[in-house]
């Protein structure tokens, strides 16, 4: 099936926390600030004192890790 047709089980907070804990701090921090604290790239950049490009790169790499760990192997 096409990826948009994949029906995944709801993700429980314990599973998500476990996968987030696998990440290096630099990626986990950016993901938490962006998705859970809803900060903008600029706000994260200012908070962490890094360029916006670094924020974007860390967010992308963190999301890639989450996708790889949370997507069933049959659909990767």
C-alpha positions as CSV (number, residue, x, y, z in Angstrom):
1,X,0.0,0.0,0.0
2,X,1.0,3.6,-0.5
3,X,2.5,5.3,2.5
4,X,-0.5,7.6,2.9
5,X,-2.7,4.5,3.2
6,X,-0.8,3.1,6.1
7,X,-2.8,2.9,9.3
8,X,-0.5,2.9,12.3
9,X,-1.5,2.2,15.9
10,X,-1.7,5.2,18.1
11,X,1.6,6.0,19.6
12,X,1.7,5.9,23.4
13,X,3.8,8.4,25.3
14,X,6.1,5.7,26.8
15,X,7.1,4.5,23.3
16,X,7.7,8.0,22.1
17,X,9.7,8.9,25.2
18,X,11.9,5.8,24.7
19,X,12.6,6.7,21.1
20,X,13.3,10.3,22.0
21,X,15.7,9.2,24.7
22,X,17.8,7.3,22.1
23,X,18.6,10.6,20.3
24,X,21.6,12.7,21.1
25,X,20.7,15.7,23.2
26,X,21.2,18.2,20.3
27,X,18.5,16.5,18.3
28,X,16.1,15.7,21.1
29,X,16.2,19.3,22.4
30,X,15.3,20.8,19.1
31,X,12.4,18.3,18.6
32,X,11.1,19.0,22.0
33,X,11.3,22.8,21.6
34,X,9.7,22.7,18.2
35,X,6.9,20.1,18.7
36,X,6.1,20.2,22.4
37,X,6.9,23.8,23.3
38,X,5.9,25.1,19.8
39,X,8.8,27.4,19.4
40,X,9.7,28.8,16.0
41,X,13.0,28.1,14.3
42,X,14.1,31.6,15.2
43,X,13.1,31.2,18.9
44,X,15.0,27.8,19.0
45,X,18.0,29.4,17.3
46,X,18.0,32.2,19.9
47,X,17.5,29.9,22.8
48,X,20.3,27.5,21.8
49,X,22.5,30.3,20.4
50,X,23.0,28.4,17.1
51,X,22.2,29.4,13.5
52,X,18.7,28.7,12.1
53,X,20.3,26.3,9.5
54,X,21.6,24.3,12.4
55,X,18.2,24.2,14.0
56,X,16.7,23.0,10.7
57,X,19.4,20.3,10.2
58,X,19.0,19.0,13.7
59,X,15.2,18.9,13.4
60,X,15.5,17.1,10.1
61,X,17.9,14.5,11.4
62,X,15.9,14.0,14.6
63,X,12.7,13.5,12.6
64,X,14.5,11.0,10.3
65,X,15.5,9.0,13.4
66,X,12.0,9.0,14.8
67,X,10.5,7.9,11.4
68,X,13.0,5.0,11.1
69,X,12.2,3.8,14.7
70,X,8.5,4.3,14.6
71,X,7.6,3.1,11.1
72,X,6.9,-0.6,10.7
73,X,9.8,-2.3,8.8
74,X,7.4,-3.4,6.0
75,X,6.8,0.2,5.1
76,X,10.4,1.6,5.2
